[in-house]
Amino acid sequence: MTERADELTPMMAQYFELTRQYDDALVLFQVGDFYEAFCEAAERVARLCEITLTKREDSTGEYAMAGIPIDNAESYIETLLDAGYRVAIADQVEDPEEASGVVDRAVTRIITPGTLTEDELLGGAANNYVAALAREDDRYGLAVLDVSTGDAYATGSDSLATIEDELGRFAPSEAIVGPAAPTDPFECMVTPYDERSFSAEQARERVGEYFGPPERLLASDAEVRACGALLAYAEYTRGGTGIGEDGRLEYLNHLTRYDPREYMVLDAVALESLEVFNRRSVRSSDGLTLVEAIDETACAMGRRELTDWLRRPLIDRDRIEARHEAVDELVGAVRTRERLHGRLREVYDLERLISRVSRGRANARDLDSLGSTLDVVPEIRETIADSDSAKLQAIHDRLDDVPEVRSLIAEAIADDPPPELTEGGVIAPGYDGTLDELRETERTGKAWVEDLEQQERERTGIDSLKVGHNSVHGYYIEVTDANLDQVPEDYQRRQTLKNSERYYTPELKEREEEIISAEQRADDREYELFVDVRETVAAESERIQDLADALAQLDVLVSFGTVAAEFDYTRPEIVEAGIEIEAGRHPVVERTEDAFVPNGASLDREHRVMIVTGPNMSGKSTYMRQVALTALLAQAGSFVPAERAQLGIVDRIFTRVGASDDIAGGRSTFMIEMSELAEILDHATEDSLVLLDEVGRGTSTTDGLAIARAVTEFVHDELGATTLFATHHHELTDVADELPGVFNRHFRTSREDRVVFEHEIAPGAAKASYGVEVADVAGVPETVVQRAADLLEGSETTAPADDGRTPTRTNGHGPTAPGHDGELASADDETVAGSGAIRDRLREVSIAETTPLEALQLLSELQSEIEE
Ligand code: ADP
């Protein structure tokens, strides 16, 4: 149908007007109990939500129509969001019974992936961010906001790569970008948003209104623009109800401005390969992520805070140590920890509650939850009152139970209030005289009606006479047909039924009006009172948010303490530089492996590049990750899984780990590998920790080795970064002889009747060939493996016994470099397989890429070569 206004009914004209105004959203238009979409939009909604497309006919024509029930609209809206739409909710904002013409409707909120506030849509406690990116000359400004909690951050940089790293931390689900700002760093819904709100002038004004003078708060115009535009967007999506006249979102009153250099940099690649928040692949789908493994928080705010601490580990020594000191105190204090944990479990999500309160969306239950949360604060405060830790003391001082709000809620809100606000029962008796009087009138009226039946029976002598109520006709006196002759004169007929008549008396009618009017006025009064209470609470949102933050921090510290006690973590000592770990463990793998083998690590400025060799599955990746996770945990403020740890502060963790496992769209895995490598070589400093796993595997052996070697030299000579480099390029271990800062470690396997991975790291390099092990692990029949092993043994050159002092390995490359701690290659380092072609061929085997069949094939070839 065409939408010519003169041909439309008023309702459809209203619909099309709204779709024009909100042309970047799907308008859902309330008609009674449904949200409707019409015409093309209806077809889209019907298809996506799998609901029936119906037809509507009016005087002007026929339209397609699709309706979703308001009662469970959330799941449909979720589907529409997932399909990439914004949803504009056009509610009836007028009582249909009171409307003179068509019912007035207005868009009350725009639901977008990054600005969700509905618990049902948020699905869980995790933060949900919307980001804004602005650009001014060469400067980028990034602002990030969680509308549901009020968490707001701003940062900036000259480097787009830095901005990308920051985006990796927040993983926003939606972004808006200003003029000249790029859209490609985002992996979410991106909208070029209204340029005016990105304008410096508008932005400055908005930031000023919300957070205070922008020049004191933010570092560049680009940041101001990003923040301003983001606030404008939040206002735009918030809808109209319950907000101050100027449209401000009062609960957004605190902005954290930070410099990316204040935190350890963890880009998306590192977070992913260390499996901090997400598992990397289906392969490890049964394992835990780091955050799951160490999350012992009691409340939703703590859970979000823990995520934040892991996402932004500190690099300031004092701040790190302050957290450690707090954890130290809590580890030992079992009873205190348990008491705090118990109380924190009773804490509701204050951040989301106060955000709903400020947006005028909180109901009486929300206020009730807020009140009961404030009620537990004094006990929590008292529990840490005597704490020695400065951090816990600081938290103690911020545990403000906001007594005015607490007592207001206790006095005003009824116990166990209903979720609806307009039907009464939300305000406690005794809070308001007028309300109490109205309720009393209502009550006495109803009591009078209740007594009426008995009275009228006595007066009329009709024993079967009944007094009742129905919603259409109100109160009535019912008399069956058999007794109609006894009906007194003052009865007036109200309704005729099959076997009876219904009457009222003037007095009953009067009482009825009294009851209805009192009830209606009481409900209205309750709503008014409630809104007043809600606004009074909203005015304290800053204090409540501060309390929320203090509770969240405490919850994380208690959680760190619990994990440390339960899993035997130790307090790391922060030192100038280097990594010295004794008996370290992988915080996640140790939970799933029955017998996890602890391993140490020792790196310092002089010995900063460790080359790790060993067969597939021997534990190299686990080891490297455990070192990185130890640094990450320590700087987040946690204790670490080790017997002892001395750690220098790391400015950034880089990882280039096994892209060969991933199926990446578009670019070849080698390309990804090389671009990740480029990023590392560009940005690592001598304070960085670099994990390299199998660099150069995606190309030929010669190329790969050349690249691996060049990288090692560059990292060693130019960057000076602390580096762990796992490789199957055995030749790389020779670099240790040539560069003073490079040393070898390997994972050994023991051979009894079958290869056993010991998962234990040892000094020196591993032997070069693992063909037989691979064959064994791959399930090649025992006899074949054994025969191959015999053949290999026969061709090995026997080295003199290693006495632990003289380097004796004769692998054709001279002596193995000793570890920097002076340890030498240990006795069970096996000598490399014999000379010539067989050795070379074995060395060239790329274990990761060898299938069992190929391994068999290779064995058979080797066998025939030897026999020749
Ligand atoms: P690689 O990188 O050498 O191929 P991984 O680090 O992936 O080996 O380890 C292979 C498997 O061995 C892991 O999945 C883990 O279950 C187990 N593992 C690794 N390190 C240890 C350890 N220190 N103690 C016990 N098991 C371990």
Residues whose N, C-alpha, C, O or C-beta is under 5 A from the ligand:
A	BS01	ADP	E593 A595 F596 V597 P598 P615 N616 M617 S618 G619 K620 S621 T622 Y623 H759
